[in-house]
Amino acid sequence: MRRVVVTGLGLITPVGLDVASTWDALVAGRSGIAPITRFDTSAYECPIAGEAKGFEVTDYVDAKLARRIDLSSAFAIAAGKQAFADSGLDMATENARRVGVVLGTGMGSAHLIVEQQRILDEKGPRRISPFLTSHMLPDTATGLLAIEIGARGPNFAITAACATGGATVGEAAEIIARGNADVIVAGGYEAPIQPIYYAGFHAMKALATHEDPAKAVRPFDLTRNGFIISEGAGILVLEELEHALARGAHIYAEWRGAATSNDAEDMVGAAEDGHGIGQAMEDALARAEMQPDGIDYINAHGTGTPLNDRVETTAIHQVFGPHANSLVVTSTKSMHGHMMGAAGAVEAAVAVLSCHHGVIPPTMNYETPDPACDLDYAPNQARVRPVRAAMSTSVGLGGHNSAIIFSAWEGQS
């Protein structure tokens, strides 16, 4: 099997509109959670979210396309074009048939659908946009980004609820590893900040509450009481190693392995004994041909819900054994919130950057230890230390789980 490396990154998040600003904010412990500006929240107990503040669609696409596409697709195109530019790839010298786009989303083009439904109800079918059908699909963003960069290789969308981002990046890497492409632009995107989703999550009693928005998400803390919805995109350029070396590409890290699993128990709650996410971790280690003690850092799913954080801690102890006490485990959702289908890809990019820079972002808002969550969560301050290899884990509704592993690049061939 061929080796796969990361040669480009792109991020649109609540704490930054590119890789540099997002990374700086996470290392500094700055929160992107704030009062919602998109709609009237007076009827909601939780009126806060992680908005991608200052994002302008027309910074990335022309005005005509900007009027047609859903906000989620705009996030995907923006992060995708950032990542592609960062990689230094030039399609004039690439075989376009060997360059693909694989993206994932948990919810798709919901803004567009909701708006067009309103128009249908108020003005009738003759006023519906002729671009609705082609721009409402779960794979719309993959087609749009392929058009933008000229990629003619493998192209499809993946959905696995909140495990989508990790599952997508892992599957994209496998396409390269088995020889079906040389480059895949891969990641996740989501734009879920709108009333219908908020009403649904409120009904589930899943959202965090706190008088200070920046302290609302409290992963692994005894007082945690839920997550906060956020929006954005994370895109990685994955490339076959020899292809990257031949063109002198800058390499951030090496992809080592990934896996997905399902709890097969419940549509909402994670399995109490942690077998589902534990299985994904074990299988990712097996695919990477690594022992548990080869991992230094886990960017955990860490939503801040009482059940998830406890289950994830349990699974880490089961999979890593005594080495669990030597791991650093953090949740950057404490700062950027839960980006749903984009979360796993954004957090995979954070794992890559931790390997690259030798810095681990903190878990913010950790103040009261929970006896059921007893790992080293790097509370409230970043750690500066070498990261030989990092794992990113994700858990989603429907029992979906994903785990993905990257290792530091040291120039070996």
C-alpha positions in Angstrom: 0.0 0.0 0.0 1.2 3.5 -0.8 2.0 6.1 1.8 -0.1 9.2 2.2 1.0 12.6 3.5 -0.7 15.9 4.1 0.5 18.8 1.9 -2.2 21.4 2.3 -4.7 22.7 4.9 -7.7 25.0 4.8 -9.9 26.1 7.7 -13.0 28.2 8.2 -14.0 28.2 11.9 -15.6 30.3 14.6 -12.1 31.2 15.9 -10.5 32.1 12.5 -11.1 32.2 8.8 -7.9 30.5 7.8 -5.3 28.0 9.2 -3.0 30.6 10.9 -5.7 32.5 12.7 -7.5 29.3 13.8 -4.3 27.7 15.1 -3.2 30.8 16.9 -6.6 31.1 18.6 -6.7 27.5 19.7 -3.2 27.5 21.1 -4.0 30.8 23.0 -7.3 29.3 24.3 -9.5 31.9 22.7 -13.2 31.1 22.3 -15.4 31.7 19.2 -18.7 31.1 21.0 -20.9 34.2 21.1 -24.5 35.3 20.9 -26.2 34.3 17.7 -26.7 37.0 15.1 -28.4 35.0 12.3 -31.9 34.9 13.8 -34.1 35.9 16.8 -33.1 33.7 19.8 -35.6 35.2 22.3 -37.5 31.9 22.5 -34.4 29.7 23.0 -32.8 28.8 26.3 -29.4 28.6 24.5 -29.0 31.8 22.4 -25.3 31.2 21.5 -23.3 29.5 18.8 -20.0 29.4 17.0 -20.5 31.6 13.9 -17.7 32.0 11.3 -17.7 35.7 12.0 -16.6 38.0 9.1 -16.9 35.3 6.5 -17.7 36.7 3.0 -18.8 34.3 0.3 -17.6 36.6 -2.5 -14.0 36.4 -1.1 -13.9 32.9 -2.7 -16.5 32.8 -5.5 -17.9 35.3 -7.9 -21.1 37.2 -7.1 -23.3 35.1 -9.4 -22.4 31.8 -7.9 -22.5 33.3 -4.4 -26.2 34.0 -4.9 -27.0 30.4 -5.9 -25.1 28.3 -3.4 -25.8 27.3 0.2 -23.7 28.7 3.0 -22.4 25.2 3.7 -21.1 24.9 0.1 -19.5 28.3 0.4 -17.6 27.1 3.5 -16.4 24.0 1.7 -15.2 26.0 -1.4 -13.4 28.5 0.8 -11.5 26.0 2.9 -10.9 23.8 -0.1 -9.4 26.6 -2.1 -7.2 27.6 0.9 -6.0 24.1 1.2 -5.3 23.7 -2.5 -3.3 26.9 -2.7 -1.4 25.9 0.5 -0.4 22.6 -1.2 1.3 24.4 -4.1 -0.3 22.0 -6.6 -0.6 23.3 -10.2 -3.3 21.7 -12.3 -1.5 22.9 -15.4 1.2 20.2 -14.7 -1.0 17.6 -12.9 -3.0 14.8 -14.4 -6.5 16.0 -13.5 -7.8 12.4 -13.6 -5.6 11.5 -10.7 -6.8 14.5 -8.5 -10.1 14.0 -6.6 -12.4 15.7 -4.2 -14.1 13.8 -1.3 -16.1 15.8 1.2 -18.5 15.1 3.9 -21.5 16.8 5.6 -23.9 15.8 8.2 -26.8 18.1 7.2 -26.0 19.4 3.7 -27.6 22.5 2.1 -30.2 23.2 4.8 -30.1 27.0 4.5 -31.0 26.8 0.8 -33.7 24.3 1.4 -35.3 26.2 4.3 -35.3 29.4 2.3 -36.7 27.9 -0.8 -39.5 26.2 1.2 -40.4 29.6 2.6 -40.6 31.0 -0.9 -42.7 28.1 -2.0 -45.1 28.6 0.9 -45.4 32.4 0.5 -45.1 32.9 -3.3 -45.8 29.5 -5.0 -43.8 27.1 -7.2 -43.1 29.6 -10.0 -40.8 31.5 -7.7 -38.5 28.6 -6.8 -34.9 29.0 -7.9 -34.0 26.9 -11.0 -30.7 26.2 -9.2 -32.3 24.6 -6.2 -32.1 21.0 -7.3 -28.4 21.1 -8.4 -27.4 23.0 -5.2 -29.3 21.2 -2.5 -27.6 17.8 -2.9 -25.3 16.3 -0.2 -22.6 16.1 -2.9 -23.1 19.6 -4.3 -20.0 21.0 -2.6 -17.8 18.1 -4.1 -18.9 19.0 -7.6 -18.5 22.8 -7.0 -15.0 22.4 -5.6 -13.9 20.0 -8.4 -15.0 22.7 -10.9 -13.2 25.4 -9.0 -9.8 23.6 -9.0 -10.2 21.4 -12.1 -10.1 18.0 -10.4 -11.5 15.1 -12.6 -10.7 12.2 -10.3 -12.7 10.4 -7.6 -15.6 12.6 -6.5 -18.3 11.8 -3.9 -19.8 12.8 -0.6 -19.8 10.9 2.7 -22.2 11.3 5.7 -21.8 9.7 9.1 -23.5 12.3 11.4 -20.9 14.0 13.6 -18.3 11.4 12.7 -18.4 12.5 9.1 -15.2 14.6 8.9 -13.0 11.9 10.3 -14.6 9.2 8.2 -14.2 11.3 5.1 -10.6 12.1 5.5 -9.8 8.4 6.3 -11.6 7.1 3.3 -10.0 9.7 1.0 -6.6 8.6 2.2 -7.4 5.0 1.5 -8.2 5.9 -2.1 -4.7 7.1 -2.5 -3.2 4.2 -0.6 -4.8 1.7 -2.9 -3.6 3.5 -6.0 -6.8 5.0 -7.4 -5.6 8.6 -7.1 -2.5 10.6 -6.4 -4.2 13.6 -4.7 -7.5 13.9 -2.9 -8.8 17.2 -1.5 -10.8 15.9 1.5 -12.7 17.2 4.5 -16.0 18.2 6.1 -18.2 21.2 6.1 -21.4 22.4 7.8 -23.7 25.4 8.3 -26.3 24.3 10.9 -26.9 27.7 12.6 -30.6 28.2 11.9 -33.9 27.9 13.8 -35.0 24.4 12.7 -31.8 22.8 13.9 -31.7 24.8 17.1 -35.3 23.8 17.9 -34.4 20.2 17.4 -31.4 20.3 19.6 -33.3 22.2 22.3 -35.9 19.5 22.2 -33.2 17.0 22.8 -31.9 19.0 25.8 -28.4 18.7 24.3 -27.2 22.3 24.2 -25.0 23.8 26.9 -26.1 26.7 29.0 -23.9 29.3 30.8 -24.0 33.0 31.5 -20.7 33.5 29.8 -20.7 32.1 26.2 -16.9 31.6 26.2 -17.3 29.2 29.1 -20.4 27.3 27.9 -18.6 24.3 26.5 -16.8 22.5 29.4 -15.5 19.1 28.1 -14.6 16.6 30.8 -15.4 19.0 33.6 -17.8 17.8 36.3 -20.2 20.7 35.6 -20.5 20.1 31.8 -24.0 20.2 30.5 -24.0 20.0 26.7 -22.5 21.2 23.5 -22.8 24.4 21.4 -23.5 24.2 17.6 -20.9 25.8 15.3 -20.3 26.2 11.6 -17.3 26.0 9.3 -15.2 23.6 7.2 -11.9 21.8 7.4 -10.1 20.6 4.3 -6.9 18.6 3.9 -4.9 17.9 0.8 -3.8 14.3 0.9 -1.1 13.2 -1.4 0.8 10.1 -2.3 4.3 10.4 -0.7 6.4 9.9 -3.9 4.2 12.3 -5.8 4.7 14.9 -3.1 8.4 14.4 -2.9 8.9 14.6 -6.6 7.4 18.1 -6.8 9.1 19.3 -3.6 5.9 19.7 -1.6 5.8 21.0 1.9 4.7 18.1 4.1 2.8 18.7 7.3 2.4 15.1 8.6 1.9 11.5 7.4 -1.5 9.8 7.5 -1.0 6.4 9.2 -4.4 4.9 9.4 -8.1 5.3 10.1 -11.2 3.3 10.9 -15.0 3.7 11.4 -17.4 1.6 13.5 -20.9 1.7 14.9 -22.3 1.1 18.4 -25.3 -0.7 17.0 -27.3 0.2 20.1 -29.0 3.6 20.0 -29.7 6.5 17.6 -28.8 9.2 20.2 -26.6 8.0 23.1 -23.2 6.5 22.8 -22.7 2.9 24.1 -22.1 3.2 27.9 -19.2 0.7 27.8 -17.4 2.6 25.0 -17.1 -0.4 22.7 -18.0 1.5 19.6 -15.5 4.4 19.7 -13.0 1.9 21.3 -13.4 -0.4 18.3 -12.6 2.5 15.9 -9.5 3.4 17.9 -8.3 -0.2 17.9 -8.9 -0.7 14.2 -7.2 2.6 13.4 -4.1 1.5 15.3 -4.2 -1.8 13.5 -4.4 -0.1 10.1 -1.5 2.1 11.1 0.5 -0.9 12.3 1.1 1.0 15.6 1.0 0.0 19.2 -1.0 2.2 21.7 2.2 3.6 23.2 3.1 5.2 19.8 0.3 7.8 20.3 1.2 11.0 22.2 -2.0 13.0 21.8 -5.7 12.5 21.2 -7.9 15.3 19.9 -11.0 13.8 21.4 -14.6 14.2 20.3 -15.2 15.8 23.7 -18.5 17.5 23.1 -19.1 18.5 26.7 -22.1 16.3 27.2 -22.1 14.2 30.4 -22.4 10.9 28.6 -20.0 11.4 25.7 -17.0 12.6 27.7 -17.4 9.7 30.2 -17.8 7.1 27.5 -14.8 8.4 25.5 -12.6 8.4 28.6 -13.6 4.8 29.4 -12.8 3.8 25.8 -9.4 5.4 25.9 -8.5 3.5 29.1 -9.7 0.2 27.5 -7.7 0.7 24.3 -4.6 2.3 25.6 -4.3 0.5 29.0 -1.5 1.9 31.2 -0.4 4.2 28.4 -3.7 6.1 28.8 -2.1 7.9 31.8 0.7 9.2 29.6 -1.5 10.6 26.9 -2.6 14.2 26.5 -6.3 14.3 25.6 -7.9 17.6 24.7 -11.1 18.9 23.2 -10.8 21.9 21.1 -14.6 22.1 20.9 -14.2 24.0 24.2 -13.2 26.9 21.9 -14.7 26.3 18.5 -17.8 24.4 19.5 -19.3 21.5 17.6 -19.2 21.8 13.8 -21.2 18.7 13.3 -20.1 17.1 10.0 -17.1 19.4 9.8 -15.9 18.7 13.3 -13.8 15.6 12.6 -12.1 17.2 9.6 -11.3 20.4 11.5 -10.0 18.3 14.4 -8.0 16.1 12.1 -6.3 19.3 10.9 -5.6 20.2 14.5 -4.0 16.8 15.1 -1.8 17.4 12.0 -0.8 20.8 13.2 0.1 19.4 16.6 2.4 16.9 15.0 3.9 19.6 12.8 4.4 22.3 15.5 4.9 20.2 18.6 2.2 22.0 20.4 -1.1 20.7 21.9 -4.0 23.1 22.2 -5.7 23.0 25.6 -9.1 21.9 26.9 -10.5 25.2 28.0 -13.1 25.7 30.8 -11.8 22.7 32.7 -12.1 23.8 36.4 -13.8 21.0 38.4 -12.4 17.5 37.9 -14.8 14.6 37.3 -13.8 11.3 38.9 -15.2 9.5 35.8 -13.0 11.6 33.5 -9.5 11.1 34.9 -7.1 11.6 32.0 -4.6 14.5 31.3 -6.8 17.0 29.5 -4.2 19.8 29.3 -6.5 22.1 31.2 -6.6 25.8 30.1 -3.1 26.0 28.8 -1.4 24.7 25.7 1.4 22.1 26.0 4.6 22.5 24.1 6.1 19.1 23.5 7.0 16.8 20.6 4.0 14.9 19.2 5.2 11.7 17.5 1.7 10.7 16.5 -1.8 12.1 17.1 -5.2 10.5 16.9 -8.5 12.4 16.3 -11.7 10.7 17.4 -15.3 11.5 16.5 -18.7 10.2 17.6 -22.1 10.7 15.9 -25.8 10.2 16.2 -26.8 6.8 14.9 -23.8 5.2 16.7 -21.3 6.4 14.1 -17.6 6.5 15.2 -14.3 7.4 13.5 -10.7 7.5 14.5 -7.8 8.8 12.4 -4.0 8.8 13.0 -1.2 11.1 11.8 2.4 11.1 12.6 5.1 13.8 12.6 7.0 14.1 9.3 10.7 13.9 9.7 11.7 13.7 6.1 12.1 10.0 5.9 11.5 8.3 2.5 
